[in-house]
Amino acid sequence: MNTINDPKQFISKSKTIGIMGGLGPFAAIEAEKILLSHYVKNGAKKDQDFPHFVINMYCKTPDRTSYLLDPEHNTNPTSALVNSLKELENAGANIIFIPCNTAHAFIGEINKAKKPETIIVDMIEETGIFAKSKGFKELLLLATDGTLKTRVYNKYLDNIVSPEIGSEEQQIVMDIIYGENGVKAGYSAVDKRLSTNKTPWWKLQTVLKSFPNVDAVILGCTELPIAVPQEFQSEKFINPLDVVVKKSISLLQD
């Protein structure tokens, strides 16, 4: 009988996890780390204790936020997202998640394009379920302008606050993600290449100071967890990547 510390309970002969990567690339690698760490915590000791999974680093996908903010002058990413899905399905993946919050604005079209047997694990929905289970009174959602504009989290949570698009706080959030010294550019939370007040973690703390009364923070862009040092990660920070990876793993059980 499998035990809680038996990694084989999370290995399936008929199901394969697929990660729709490249949105951005470092977020997909972070998702892979979370997935592998789950197996280590459940007793994985050798290669064969880990599952077969597929990552498609479809980095040429047009920026989701740029399109959502200005569709007339930017490329619709839907066809690229569907192409990434199809490549994952052709590689054998049938439990697929998207490590990009903003891409979930297009999840309806992605679901229409999937094979009947494919499960698309909705990271936004699962994060909403998780946050509700914790009973938080007020949540701070930090996310891209595109995620905030499309209000994808508001479908599942009615107790969230966020910086206003265009506000100083939101400009800092966007800089952490997209800036010259941001996570998409390969900079980590307390990157030694940067002076302290230019690191992603320092910038994130300046935003958090504007919302002192929230119970928890949804890191609603998959680059943002990378901006939080490991020693400061706690239940106060809700990482949607962690939520969606654990849900996907649970679906592997035959």
For each residue, the residues with C-beta under 8 A, 3 or more apart:
1:
2: 6 8 9
3: 6 9
4: 42
5: 42 43
6: 2 3 9 42 43
7: 10 11 39 42 43 44 49 50
8: 2 11 49
9: 2 3 6 42 253
10: 7 38 39 42 51 249 250 252 253
11: 7 8 49 50 51 252
12: 15 16 51 252 253 254
13: 254
14: 254
15: 12 94 95 251 252 254
16: 12 51 52 53 54 92 93 94 95
17: 35 51 53 54 93 95 96 97 248 249 252
18: 53 54 55 56 88 89 91 93 94 95 96 97
19: 28 31 32 53 54 55 56 88 96 97 99
20: 23 28 56 58 81 84 85 88 96 97 98 99 100 103
21: 25 27 28 29 31 55 56 57 58 59 99
22: 25 28 56 57 58 59 60 61 84
23: 20 27 28 58 61 64 98 99 100 103 222
24: 27 28 59 100 183 184 222 223
25: 21 22 28 29 57 59
26: 29 30 183 184 186 223 226
27: 21 23 24 30 31 99 100 222 223 226 241
28: 19 20 21 22 23 24 25 31 32 55 57 99
29: 21 25 26 32 33
30: 26 27 33 34 99 222 225 226 241
31: 19 21 27 28 34 35 97 99 222 241 244 245
32: 19 28 29 35 36 53 55
33: 29 30 36 37
34: 30 31 37 38 241 242 245
35: 17 31 32 38 39 51 53 245 248 249
36: 32 33 39 40 44 50
37: 33 34 40 41
38: 10 34 35 41 42 245 246 249
39: 7 10 35 36 42 43 44 49 50 51
40: 36 37 43 44
41: 37 38
42: 4 5 6 7 9 10 38 39
43: 5 6 7 39 40 49
44: 7 36 39 40 49 50
45: 49
46: 49
47: 50
48:
49: 7 8 11 39 43 44 45 46
50: 7 11 36 39 44 47
51: 10 11 12 16 17 35 39 249 252
52: 16 92
53: 16 17 18 19 32 35 93
54: 16 17 18 19 88 91 92 93
55: 18 19 21 28 32
56: 18 19 20 21 22 84 87 88 91
57: 21 22 25 28
58: 20 21 22 23 61 80 81 83 84 87
59: 21 22 24 25
60: 22 80
61: 22 23 58 64 77 80 81 84
62: 66 67 74 75 76 77 80
63: 66 67 74 77
64: 23 61 67 68 77 100 102 103 105 106 144 146
65: 68 69 102 144 145 146 147
66: 62 63 69 70 74 146
67: 62 63 64 70 71 74 75 76 77 146
68: 64 65 71 102 105 145 146 149 150
69: 65 66 74 145 146 149
70: 66 67 73 74
71: 67 68 74 76
72:
73: 70
74: 62 63 66 67 69 70 71
75: 62 67
76: 62 67 71 79
77: 61 62 63 64 67 80 81 103 106
78: 81 82 106 109 110
79: 76 82 83
80: 58 60 61 62 77 83 84
81: 20 58 61 77 78 84 85 98 103 106 109 110
82: 78 79 85 86 109 110 113
83: 58 79 80 86 87
84: 20 22 56 58 61 80 81 87 88
85: 20 81 82 88 89 96 110 113 114 118 120
86: 82 83 89 90 113
87: 56 58 83 84 90 91
88: 18 19 20 54 56 84 85 91 93 96
89: 18 85 86 92 93 94 96 114 115 118
90: 86 87
91: 18 54 56 87 88
92: 16 52 54 89
93: 16 17 18 53 54 88 89 96 118
94: 15 16 18 89 115 117 118 119
95: 15 16 17 18 118 119 121 248 251 252
96: 17 18 19 20 85 88 89 93 114 118 119 120 121
97: 17 18 19 20 31 120 121 123 244 245 247 248
98: 20 23 81 103 104 107 110 120 123
99: 19 20 21 23 27 28 30 31 123 222 241 244
100: 20 23 24 27 64 103 104 222
101: 104 123 124 143 144 147 152 220 221 222 240
102: 64 65 68 105 143 144 146 147 150 221
103: 20 23 64 77 81 98 100 106 107
104: 98 100 101 107 122 123 124 147 152
105: 64 68 102 146 147 150 152
106: 64 77 78 81 103 109 110
107: 98 103 104 110 111 120 122 124
108: 111 112
109: 78 81 82 106 112 113
110: 78 81 82 85 98 106 107 113 114 120
111: 107 108 114 120
112: 108 109
113: 82 85 86 109 110
114: 85 89 96 110 111 118 120
115: 89 94 118
116:
117: 94
118: 85 89 93 94 95 96 114 115
119: 94 95 96 251
120: 85 96 97 98 107 110 111 114
121: 95 96 97 126 244 247 248 251
122: 104 107 125 126
123: 97 98 99 101 104 126 127 240 241 243 244
124: 101 104 107 127 128 152 153 155 156 240
125: 122 128 129 155 156
126: 121 122 123 129 130 240 243 244 247
127: 123 124 130 131 153 156 218 220 238 240 243 244
128: 124 125 131 132 153 155 156 157
129: 125 126 132 133 156
130: 126 127 133 134 238 243
131: 127 128 134 136 139 157 216 218 238
132: 128 129 135 156 157
133: 129 130
134: 130 131 216 235
135: 132
136: 131 139 159 215 216
137: 159 215
138: 159 160 161 213 214 215
139: 131 136 157 159 160 161 214 215 216 217 218 238
140: 160 161 162 208 211 214 216 217 218
141: 147 148 153 157 160 161 162 217 218 220
142: 162 163 173 204 207 217 218 219 220 221 224
143: 101 102 147 148 153 162 173 218 220 221 224
144: 64 65 101 102 147 148 173 174 177 221
145: 65 68 69 148 149 165 170 174
146: 64 65 66 67 68 69 102 105 149 150
147: 65 101 102 104 105 141 143 144 150 152 153 220 221
148: 141 143 144 145 151 162 163 165 170
149: 68 69 145 146 165
150: 68 102 105 146 147
151: 148 154 155
152: 101 104 105 124 147 155
153: 124 127 128 141 143 147 156 157 160 218 220
154: 151 157 158 160
155: 124 125 128 151 152
156: 124 125 127 128 129 132 153
157: 128 131 132 139 141 153 154 160
158: 154
159: 136 137 138 139
160: 138 139 140 141 153 154 157 218
161: 138 139 140 141 211 214
162: 140 141 142 143 148 170
163: 142 148 167 169 170 173 207 210
164: 167 169 170
165: 145 148 149 170
166: 170 171
167: 163 164 170 171
168: 171 172
169: 163 164 172 173 206 207 210
170: 145 148 162 163 164 165 166 167 173 174
171: 166 167 168 174 175
172: 168 169 175 176 203 204 206 207
173: 142 143 144 163 169 170 176 177 204 207 221 224
174: 144 145 170 171 177 178 179
175: 171 172 178 179 182 203
176: 172 173 179 182 183 200 203 204 223 224 227
177: 144 173 174 182 183 184 221 223 224
178: 174 175 182 184
179: 174 175 176 182 185
180: 185
181: 185 187 191 194 198 199 200
182: 175 176 177 178 179 185 187 200 223
183: 24 26 176 177 186 187 188 200 223 224 226 227
184: 24 26 177 178 223
185: 179 180 181 182
186: 26 183
187: 181 182 183 191 193 194 199 200
188: 183 191 200 226 227
189: 199 200 201 226 227 228 229
190: 196 199 201 229
191: 181 187 188 194 199 200
192:
193: 187
194: 181 187 191 198 199
195: 198 199
196: 190 199 202
197: 202
198: 181 194 195 202 203
199: 181 187 189 190 191 194 195 196 202 203
200: 176 181 182 183 187 188 189 191 203 204 226 227
201: 189 190 204 205 227 228 229 232
202: 196 197 198 199 205 206
203: 172 175 176 198 199 200 206 207 227
204: 142 172 173 176 200 201 207 208 224 227 228
205: 201 202 208 209
206: 169 172 202 203 209 210
207: 142 163 169 172 173 203 204 210 211
208: 140 204 205 211 212 217
209: 205 206 212
210: 163 169 206 207
211: 140 161 207 208 214 217
212: 208 209
213: 138
214: 138 139 140 161 211 217
215: 136 137 138 139 236
216: 131 134 136 139 140 235 236 237 238
217: 139 140 141 142 208 211 214 236 237 238
218: 127 131 139 140 141 142 143 153 160 238 240
219: 142 224 225 228 237 238 239 240
220: 101 127 141 142 143 147 153 224 240
221: 101 102 142 143 144 147 173 177 224
222: 23 24 27 30 31 99 100 101 225 240 241
223: 24 26 27 176 177 182 183 184 226 227
224: 142 143 173 176 177 183 204 219 220 221 227 228
225: 30 219 222 228 233 237 239 241 242
226: 26 27 30 183 188 189 200 223
227: 176 183 188 189 200 201 203 204 223 224
228: 189 201 204 219 224 225 232 233 237
229: 189 190 201 232 233
230: 233
231:
232: 201 228 229 237
233: 225 228 229 230 237 239
234: 237
235: 134 216 238
236: 215 216 217
237: 216 217 219 225 228 232 233 234
238: 127 130 131 139 216 217 218 219 235 243
239: 219 225 233 242 243
240: 101 123 124 126 127 218 219 220 222 243 244
241: 27 30 31 34 99 123 222 225 244 245
242: 34 225 239 245 246
243: 123 126 127 130 238 239 240 246 247
244: 31 97 99 121 123 126 127 240 241 247 248
245: 31 34 35 38 97 241 242 248 249
246: 38 242 243 249 250
247: 97 121 126 243 244 250 251
248: 17 35 95 97 121 244 245 251 252
249: 10 17 35 38 51 245 246 252
250: 10 246 247 253
251: 15 95 119 121 247 248
252: 10 11 12 15 17 51 95 248 249
253: 9 10 12 250
254: 12 13 14 15
